[in-house]
Amino acid sequence: MSKTAFASTGDLEEKKASFDEIAAGVYAYTAEGDPNSGVVVGDEGVLVFDAQATPAMAEGVIARIRQVTDKPVTHVVLSHYHAVRVLGAPAYHAREIVASDAARAMIVERGEQDKASEIGRFPRLFRGAETIEGLTWPSLTFTGAMSIWLGKREVRLLQLGRGHTAGDIVAFIPDCNVIFAGDLVEYGATPYCGDAHFADWPKTLDNLDDFDAAAMVPGRGAALTTRAMVRDGIAGTRAFLVDLYASVQGSVAKGRPLRETFDVAYAALKPAYGDWVIFEHCLPFDVARAYDEAKGIDHPRIWTDVRDREMWAELKG
């Protein structure tokens, strides 16, 4: 395979952001395959689900919110710990920043390494990096489930199982049957699996599917505005995960080294998924994590900017 620019360092084209109302007072902030945010407007305040990567980039979400309401942002919910989702949180001046207990533990364990790693991989997504104040720490954490009440409007936060990370949560708005899925679901975008749990993730998607949601905001890709689109988003994500892990398990069973395992997986997945956003970026990280899990490593190894580039040179250099 020919040498390519590291991760997404060559991706410099700004994306057009959209802000669409997908149910009454519920909005999807999307940007052509870049990380999404969800917004819920309640009686007494606004909840933002996933904060963007920097305070400067969060201002784009805030500007769209101000087009539809002058209510304060009272809650920022973090679907998981990754820097691209959380480091913009201070811009909202929210009363609470909410995450799972497991997500907070991952910030403690690997937050600094992840910040340096992600900025190095995809600098365009960290526009205004100089505005980052440091790691984002949740002020409120939970395990299992909790409800946030925006006046009379409930937003139910749920852990449905491990998947994209060990600390993933989703937000369910019962009055309109809408779900913010975070990176558990992608739509036309390649799932990033560097911290994934492949054996668990499809079962977590089954739990998500059981809601039969009327609409969904995935982690990346367009808002899913019908039940059919929601089903397609979940099914496509599941198919990618199953296909990738089956390929890697097969290679591990045959005793193949990581580089050969990657080449086999790339050949297997490229025809069906090669046109998905960030396929070339994600697949080396995805295969490396799948290789570890297939060898019995349950707790994902920490990615650092040094490990990132060493892995990339081994698999794509």
DRENFI-658709 format. One line per field, with one value per residue (C-alpha): residue number from 0; residue in one letter; x, z, y. Coordinates in steps of 0.05 Angstrom, whole numbers. Layout:
<sites>
pos = (NUM  ...)
code = (A  ...)
px = (X  ...)
pz = (Z  ...)
py = (Y  ...)
</sites>
This chain:
<sites>
pos = (0  1  2  3  4  5  6  7  8  9  10  11  12  13  14  15  16  17  18  19  20  21  22  23  24  25  26  27  28  29  30  31  32  33  34  35  36  37  38  39  40  41  42  43  44  45  46  47  48  49  50  51  52  53  54  55  56  57  58  59  60  61  62  63  64  65  66  67  68  69  70  71  72  73  74  75  76  77  78  79  80  81  82  83  84  85  86  87  88  89  90  91  92  93  94  95  96  97  98  99  100  101  102  103  104  105  106  107  108  109  110  111  112  113  114  115  116  117  118  119  120  121  122  123  124  125  126  127  128  129  130  131  132  133  134  135  136  137  138  139  140  141  142  143  144  145  146  147  148  149  150  151  152  153  154  155  156  157  158  159  160  161  162  163  164  165  166  167  168  169  170  171  172  173  174  175  176  177  178  179  180  181  182  183  184  185  186  187  188  189  190  191  192  193  194  195  196  197  198  199  200  201  202  203  204  205  206  207  208  209  210  211  212  213  214  215  216  217  218  219  220  221  222  223  224  225  226  227  228  229  230  231  232  233  234  235  236  237  238  239  240  241  242  243  244  245  246  247  248  249  250  251  252  253  254  255  256  257  258  259  260  261  262  263  264  265  266  267  268  269  270  271  272  273  274  275  276  277  278  279  280  281  282  283  284  285  286  287  288  289  290  291  292  293  294  295  296  297  298  299  300  301  302  303  304  305  306  307  308  309  310  311  312  313  314  315  316)
code = (M  S  K  T  A  F  A  S  T  G  D  L  E  E  K  K  A  S  F  D  E  I  A  A  G  V  Y  A  Y  T  A  E  G  D  P  N  S  G  V  V  V  G  D  E  G  V  L  V  F  D  A  Q  A  T  P  A  M  A  E  G  V  I  A  R  I  R  Q  V  T  D  K  P  V  T  H  V  V  L  S  H  Y  H  A  V  R  V  L  G  A  P  A  Y  H  A  R  E  I  V  A  S  D  A  A  R  A  M  I  V  E  R  G  E  Q  D  K  A  S  E  I  G  R  F  P  R  L  F  R  G  A  E  T  I  E  G  L  T  W  P  S  L  T  F  T  G  A  M  S  I  W  L  G  K  R  E  V  R  L  L  Q  L  G  R  G  H  T  A  G  D  I  V  A  F  I  P  D  C  N  V  I  F  A  G  D  L  V  E  Y  G  A  T  P  Y  C  G  D  A  H  F  A  D  W  P  K  T  L  D  N  L  D  D  F  D  A  A  A  M  V  P  G  R  G  A  A  L  T  T  R  A  M  V  R  D  G  I  A  G  T  R  A  F  L  V  D  L  Y  A  S  V  Q  G  S  V  A  K  G  R  P  L  R  E  T  F  D  V  A  Y  A  A  L  K  P  A  Y  G  D  W  V  I  F  E  H  C  L  P  F  D  V  A  R  A  Y  D  E  A  K  G  I  D  H  P  R  I  W  T  D  V  R  D  R  E  M  W  A  E  L  K  G)
px = (0  27  49  -5  -6  -11  -82  -121  -65  -78  -152  -154  -222  -272  -341  -408  -446  -521  -569  -634  -695  -710  -766  -798  -741  -691  -634  -577  -513  -476  -419  -411  -381  -346  -366  -438  -472  -544  -585  -649  -688  -729  -774  -718  -654  -615  -577  -519  -496  -422  -386  -340  -264  -246  -282  -272  -308  -363  -379  -407  -458  -474  -487  -538  -571  -579  -617  -673  -672  -643  -648  -582  -544  -551  -523  -468  -469  -407  -422  -351  -282  -250  -219  -255  -321  -306  -252  -300  -345  -322  -350  -421  -414  -462  -485  -467  -421  -445  -412  -411  -367  -329  -316  -288  -242  -216  -201  -161  -125  -111  -141  -76  -48  -113  -113  -43  -58  -122  -95  -37  -82  -133  -111  -168  -218  -181  -187  -173  -133  -103  -171  -169  -166  -141  -177  -253  -275  -348  -382  -434  -425  -468  -470  -529  -581  -601  -652  -641  -703  -704  -767  -820  -777  -738  -672  -655  -581  -566  -508  -529  -463  -391  -377  -338  -308  -322  -357  -407  -475  -534  -588  -661  -715  -779  -830  -808  -772  -706  -637  -569  -524  -454  -402  -439  -472  -441  -477  -435  -374  -324  -329  -266  -249  -183  -214  -270  -298  -314  -348  -395  -410  -460  -500  -500  -528  -583  -602  -604  -645  -698  -719  -745  -727  -763  -699  -627  -564  -505  -434  -417  -459  -526  -583  -626  -696  -739  -743  -716  -655  -644  -646  -598  -549  -549  -545  -489  -448  -460  -440  -374  -356  -375  -339  -276  -272  -285  -228  -180  -200  -188  -118  -101  -123  -76  -18  -11  29  -6  17  -9  -73  -83  -72  -122  -174  -163  -175  -237  -269  -249  -302  -361  -336  -280  -322  -343  -315  -247  -240  -166  -155  -192  -177  -105  -126  -187  -147  -94  -147  -184  -118  -106  -177  -173  -109  -145  -129  -195  -172  -151  -79  -70  -57  -3  23  86  48  2  59  96  34  20  91  85  18  17  89)
pz = (0  -17  37  57  100  173  197  175  175  100  110  109  76  122  125  120  186  189  247  236  280  281  333  371  406  388  340  305  293  237  190  131  170  224  297  313  372  395  427  469  487  550  590  633  595  540  541  493  478  459  462  401  405  426  457  392  354  407  390  324  362  410  352  323  391  397  331  363  438  488  545  579  566  634  618  574  567  544  507  524  540  472  464  399  438  504  503  479  540  578  524  544  617  636  707  700  656  657  639  661  718  668  622  680  698  627  631  694  662  592  580  570  523  484  477  447  404  374  360  324  283  259  269  228  280  334  303  358  398  436  469  502  577  594  605  612  679  690  750  754  739  742  727  692  682  705  684  672  676  635  669  649  594  611  579  601  600  593  591  543  544  522  450  422  492  560  581  526  542  499  511  502  498  514  493  421  419  396  414  412  402  403  368  382  314  252  186  123  168  191  264  303  344  377  447  427  455  393  428  465  414  370  433  454  385  396  460  421  366  417  427  355  356  310  298  319  319  305  323  251  189  173  224  219  213  202  234  170  171  245  229  171  214  268  217  178  241  264  196  195  265  252  185  213  275  237  189  246  287  226  217  290  287  229  267  220  245  252  185  147  188  168  94  95  132  86  25  56  79  25  -27  21  66  29  11  83  115  149  126  111  177  222  195  221  291  286  264  317  372  342  339  413  432  390  428  495  514  541  567  507  508  513  448  450  395  393  390  336  289  303  287  224  198  211  176  122  114)
py = (0  69  116  166  229  212  203  265  316  325  340  416  430  464  433  467  464  452  461  423  416  341  345  403  439  384  401  367  406  368  385  338  280  321  308  324  357  350  405  402  465  457  502  531  518  484  418  406  335  334  400  402  401  471  531  568  513  509  581  556  514  570  618  569  560  635  636  595  612  660  608  592  528  494  425  398  323  285  220  195  222  235  304  320  315  348  402  456  450  512  557  541  564  508  495  421  380  309  243  171  149  105  165  205  148  147  222  208  150  176  245  283  230  229  305  306  245  273  342  310  264  315  387  416  392  431  500  551  500  558  569  500  511  441  376  379  351  331  362  307  232  170  96  64  118  187  240  314  357  420  445  394  364  301  281  211  191  118  70  15  -24  -17  0  59  64  34  98  113  142  162  215  196  249  210  262  258  190  220  193  225  165  195  152  88  101  132  146  144  153  102  82  98  36  53  47  -1  -65  -106  -164  -117  -63  -101  -121  -48  -30  -82  -46  20  -11  -32  40  43  117  164  204  202  245  199  215  233  239  269  271  208  237  174  106  75  120  103  29  39  78  24  -33  -1  11  -61  -89  -52  -75  -148  -150  -118  -161  -225  -209  -193  -254  -297  -268  -277  -349  -359  -327  -267  -207  -140  -111  -171  -171  -98  -112  -170  -128  -68  -112  -142  -76  -27  -48  -38  18  53  114  127  190  180  107  115  151  102  34  28  47  1  -59  -47  -47  -107  -145  -132  -153  -216  -233  -225  -153  -128  -60  -17  5  81  117  171  216  172  106  136  150  86  46  87  76  2  -7  47  70)
</sites>
